[in-house]
Amino acid sequence: MNTAPRKPEIADDDAAAAYEEFLPEAQAIVDVQPYRLDPDVAMANVKTGMRVVAKHRKEISEHLPRIDLREIESLGRLSLAVKFAAMAAERTTPSDRLVSQRLAEARQIRGTLLPVVAGLAATKLVPQSKYDDIVRGRGARDTAADCVALAQVFRDGGAALEGKHSADPEMIKKAASVGSWLLQHLRPANARAEKAAPPTPAVEIRNRLATLLARRYSRLQSVAHYFHGDGWEAVAPPLMSRHATRAKKEPKAPGSSAPAEASFPPPAP
């Protein structure tokens, strides 16, 4: 039985087609790996690794006859399929990163609308008690609840508040939707711990596609190791490898005898 989730409605037809292309093979996988990917980082590293294939394409079949070149060349589309599946999974089981992004958005909205409500309360256009209730709470769930409450202040005011404040109507709607979403997905700190629920069909498919990507990408890394030896990671970085930026060195004070900063190779993966 096909347990694939309904295809998300997004504009990128290539991503949707890639999802459908690799779905049957992903569903046939027996040993599914835990999901530890950032699909955007993985896509970038796949793009880097594919340069190895382009450079040595004519040599791969001769030197590495057991490597399926077509599978390796499909990695770009496969990484796109993983991204598509990850988007579908976040609709049912939001990632910690998505929750953090929504919470940051809620804090920004609260910071914008709260001074407007303060001004309306000061001019007696809304009850002071409503403003006081909003500013009283602390914490992530309170931020979410504040957004819902702020939107309701403007809804309750209705026509009486029209033209008497600078709040954007779209931001007011956003406050209600983002706050409500967060209230559904943020657990109270003192809530009873829940047993881990089985993965949703969307999450299961995402995990399967990510497993397929990791397996195929390891073959590309084998190609990189064959042709580039110890420098293979530079041309085919691990899927979750991120660019590390060094902090700028502070200029030495005159007369300082501190030794220059030593340069060390990156740690082994």
LOFIKOL-95181 format. One record per residue (C-alpha): residue in three letters; x, y, z. Coordinates in nm, 3 decimals. Example, Ala and Ser with C-alpha at 12.3 -4.5 7.8 and 13.67 -1.06 7.14 Angstrom:
BEGIN
 rest    east   north      up
  ALA   1.230  -0.450   0.780
  SER   1.367  -0.106   0.714
***
This chain:
BEGIN
 rest    east   north      up
  MET   0.000   0.000   0.000
  ASN   0.128   0.345  -0.089
  THR   0.165   0.542   0.236
  ALA   0.302   0.855   0.072
  PRO   0.153   1.182   0.199
  ARG  -0.049   1.405  -0.028
  LYS   0.187   1.604  -0.244
  PRO   0.233   1.957  -0.101
  GLU   0.115   2.238  -0.325
  ILE   0.424   2.441  -0.404
  ALA   0.535   2.620  -0.715
  ASP   0.848   2.417  -0.784
  ASP   0.730   2.152  -1.033
  ASP   1.083   2.012  -1.063
  ALA   1.092   1.935  -0.692
  ALA   0.752   1.769  -0.710
  ALA   0.862   1.561  -1.008
  ALA   1.183   1.459  -0.830
  TYR   0.980   1.352  -0.527
  GLU   0.762   1.128  -0.743
  GLU   1.063   0.992  -0.931
  PHE   1.244   0.859  -0.624
  LEU   0.943   0.771  -0.409
  PRO   0.912   0.402  -0.517
  GLU   1.280   0.330  -0.451
  ALA   1.266   0.509  -0.116
  GLN   0.963   0.308  -0.007
  ALA   1.150  -0.016  -0.081
  ILE   1.436   0.063   0.162
  VAL   1.455  -0.179   0.454
  ASP   1.701  -0.016   0.694
  VAL   1.602   0.349   0.730
  GLN   1.861   0.576   0.892
  PRO   1.774   0.837   1.158
  TYR   1.711   1.174   0.997
  ARG   1.992   1.419   1.068
  LEU   1.995   1.629   0.753
  ASP   1.951   1.995   0.687
  PRO   1.819   1.956   0.332
  ASP   1.945   2.297   0.218
  VAL   2.300   2.226   0.338
  ALA   2.284   1.880   0.181
  MET   2.177   2.026  -0.154
  ALA   2.469   2.268  -0.151
  ASN   2.720   1.992  -0.074
  VAL   2.575   1.766  -0.341
  LYS   2.620   2.048  -0.592
  THR   2.984   2.076  -0.489
  GLY   3.037   1.702  -0.511
  MET   2.883   1.679  -0.858
  ARG   3.178   1.873  -0.996
  VAL   3.389   1.562  -0.935
  VAL   3.153   1.363  -1.154
  ALA   3.164   1.625  -1.428
  LYS   3.544   1.636  -1.416
  HIS   3.603   1.259  -1.421
  ARG   3.294   1.136  -1.601
  LYS   3.482   0.966  -1.884
  GLU   3.721   0.798  -1.642
  ILE   3.470   0.666  -1.390
  SER   3.344   0.377  -1.603
  GLU   3.699   0.268  -1.683
  HIS   3.851   0.296  -1.336
  LEU   3.541   0.223  -1.124
  PRO   3.322  -0.010  -1.333
  ARG   3.107  -0.111  -1.033
  ILE   2.990   0.248  -0.981
  ASP   2.652   0.318  -1.139
  LEU   2.713   0.654  -1.304
  ARG   2.342   0.715  -1.358
  GLU   2.273   0.685  -0.987
  ILE   2.545   0.932  -0.901
  GLU   2.427   1.176  -1.166
  SER   2.078   1.162  -1.013
  LEU   2.202   1.307  -0.683
  GLY   2.100   1.663  -0.768
  ARG   1.739   1.561  -0.833
  LEU   1.741   1.330  -0.532
  SER   1.855   1.609  -0.298
  LEU   1.571   1.821  -0.437
  ALA   1.328   1.536  -0.361
  VAL   1.454   1.526  -0.002
  LYS   1.393   1.900   0.032
  PHE   1.041   1.857  -0.103
  ALA   0.973   1.571   0.140
  ALA   1.115   1.771   0.431
  MET   0.872   2.053   0.352
  ALA   0.584   1.804   0.357
  ALA   0.705   1.656   0.687
  GLU   0.718   1.997   0.853
  ARG   0.350   2.041   0.782
  THR   0.272   1.749   1.013
  THR   0.568   1.748   1.254
  PRO   0.741   2.088   1.266
  SER   1.115   2.076   1.315
  ASP   1.284   2.253   1.605
  ARG   1.430   2.495   1.353
  LEU   1.086   2.587   1.217
  VAL   0.949   2.638   1.568
  SER   1.246   2.864   1.648
  GLN   1.187   3.063   1.329
  ARG   0.818   3.110   1.409
  LEU   0.900   3.210   1.766
  ALA   1.147   3.472   1.643
  GLU   0.876   3.601   1.408
  ALA   0.627   3.618   1.696
  ARG   0.870   3.817   1.909
  GLN   0.919   4.065   1.626
  ILE   0.543   4.103   1.577
  ARG   0.488   4.147   1.951
  GLY   0.760   4.410   1.966
  THR   0.590   4.603   1.684
  LEU   0.227   4.583   1.798
  LEU   0.273   4.618   2.173
  PRO   0.375   4.989   2.162
  VAL   0.073   5.059   1.940
  VAL  -0.162   4.902   2.195
  ALA   0.017   5.094   2.471
  GLY  -0.063   5.419   2.289
  LEU  -0.426   5.317   2.240
  ALA  -0.453   5.234   2.610
  ALA  -0.297   5.567   2.707
  THR  -0.563   5.751   2.504
  LYS  -0.843   5.536   2.652
  LEU  -0.926   5.380   2.314
  VAL  -0.871   5.032   2.460
  PRO  -0.891   4.923   2.825
  GLN  -0.563   4.957   3.012
  SER  -0.627   4.613   3.163
  LYS  -0.588   4.449   2.822
  TYR  -0.244   4.600   2.777
  ASP  -0.146   4.507   3.133
  ASP  -0.252   4.146   3.079
  ILE  -0.040   4.119   2.766
  VAL   0.282   4.257   2.917
  ARG   0.252   4.049   3.235
  GLY   0.364   3.712   3.095
  ARG   0.712   3.579   3.022
  GLY   0.843   3.292   2.812
  ALA   0.784   3.139   2.471
  ARG   0.421   3.035   2.519
  ASP   0.340   3.377   2.665
  THR   0.488   3.536   2.353
  ALA   0.257   3.321   2.142
  ALA  -0.043   3.404   2.358
  ASP   0.048   3.774   2.347
  CYS   0.034   3.769   1.967
  VAL  -0.314   3.617   1.976
  ALA  -0.424   3.871   2.239
  LEU  -0.277   4.165   2.046
  ALA  -0.465   4.066   1.733
  GLN  -0.785   4.038   1.936
  VAL  -0.743   4.390   2.074
  PHE  -0.771   4.528   1.721
  ARG  -1.057   4.294   1.632
  ASP  -1.253   4.392   1.941
  GLY  -1.191   4.762   1.871
  GLY  -1.331   4.727   1.522
  ALA  -1.443   5.049   1.353
  ALA  -1.371   5.253   1.665
  LEU  -0.995   5.206   1.610
  GLU  -0.991   5.268   1.235
  GLY  -0.751   5.545   1.141
  LYS  -0.630   5.584   1.499
  HIS  -0.324   5.361   1.493
  SER  -0.032   5.269   1.266
  ALA  -0.059   4.890   1.287
  ASP  -0.056   4.710   0.952
  PRO  -0.371   4.496   0.904
  GLU  -0.158   4.217   0.753
  MET   0.064   4.213   1.061
  ILE  -0.243   4.190   1.283
  LYS  -0.360   3.884   1.088
  LYS  -0.008   3.742   1.109
  ALA  -0.003   3.791   1.485
  ALA  -0.314   3.576   1.519
  SER  -0.194   3.300   1.286
  VAL   0.165   3.277   1.414
  GLY   0.058   3.296   1.777
  SER  -0.208   3.028   1.729
  TRP   0.039   2.801   1.547
  LEU   0.292   2.832   1.827
  LEU   0.032   2.758   2.095
  GLN  -0.035   2.430   1.918
  HIS   0.331   2.330   1.889
  LEU   0.500   2.468   2.202
  ARG   0.470   2.236   2.502
  PRO   0.440   2.394   2.846
  ALA   0.752   2.341   3.057
  ASN   0.552   2.164   3.331
  ALA   0.349   1.941   3.098
  ARG   0.364   1.565   3.146
  ALA   0.615   1.404   2.909
  GLU   0.453   1.225   2.616
  LYS   0.556   0.894   2.470
  ALA   0.721   0.938   2.134
  ALA   0.457   0.904   1.865
  PRO   0.527   0.692   1.557
  PRO   0.641   0.897   1.258
  THR   0.372   1.033   1.033
  PRO   0.367   0.907   0.672
  ALA   0.526   1.233   0.558
  VAL   0.810   1.200   0.809
  GLU   0.862   0.835   0.715
  ILE   0.897   0.922   0.346
  ARG   1.135   1.207   0.425
  ASN   1.353   0.972   0.628
  ARG   1.353   0.714   0.350
  LEU   1.448   0.964   0.082
  ALA   1.724   1.101   0.306
  THR   1.857   0.747   0.357
  LEU   1.861   0.695  -0.019
  LEU   2.047   1.023  -0.064
  ALA   2.309   0.935   0.198
  ARG   2.374   0.596   0.038
  ARG   2.414   0.734  -0.311
  TYR   2.625   1.024  -0.196
  SER   2.866   0.784  -0.025
  ARG   2.935   0.637  -0.369
  LEU   3.016   0.982  -0.502
  GLN   3.256   1.025  -0.211
  SER   3.421   0.695  -0.310
  VAL   3.477   0.840  -0.655
  ALA   3.623   1.156  -0.502
  HIS   3.856   0.951  -0.282
  TYR   3.974   0.746  -0.578
  PHE   4.065   1.046  -0.792
  HIS   4.167   1.296  -0.522
  GLY   4.316   1.083  -0.246
  ASP   4.349   1.256   0.089
  GLY   4.194   1.573  -0.052
  TRP   3.861   1.407  -0.127
  GLU   3.662   1.593   0.140
  ALA   3.744   1.926  -0.018
  VAL   3.573   1.821  -0.341
  ALA   3.297   1.600  -0.195
  PRO   3.222   1.735   0.156
  PRO   3.002   1.536   0.396
  LEU   2.635   1.604   0.342
  MET   2.604   1.804   0.663
  SER   2.939   1.983   0.637
  ARG   2.906   2.356   0.698
  HIS   3.152   2.632   0.619
  ALA   3.324   2.735   0.940
  THR   3.426   3.099   0.965
  ARG   3.715   3.199   1.185
  ALA   3.684   3.501   1.408
  LYS   3.897   3.792   1.297
  LYS   4.225   3.815   1.484
  GLU   4.257   4.115   1.708
  PRO   4.567   4.321   1.625
  LYS   4.848   4.270   1.874
  ALA   4.911   4.552   2.114
  PRO   5.244   4.728   2.059
  GLY   5.521   4.547   2.240
  SER   5.310   4.237   2.297
  SER   5.509   3.918   2.314
  ALA   5.210   3.689   2.256
  PRO   5.283   3.424   1.991
  ALA   5.104   3.434   1.660
  GLU   4.794   3.215   1.632
  ALA   4.884   2.868   1.511
  SER   4.704   2.714   1.215
  PHE   4.562   2.369   1.280
  PRO   4.403   2.130   1.033
  PRO   4.027   2.072   1.073
  PRO   3.928   1.779   1.296
  ALA   3.851   1.447   1.132
  PRO   3.479   1.391   1.069
***
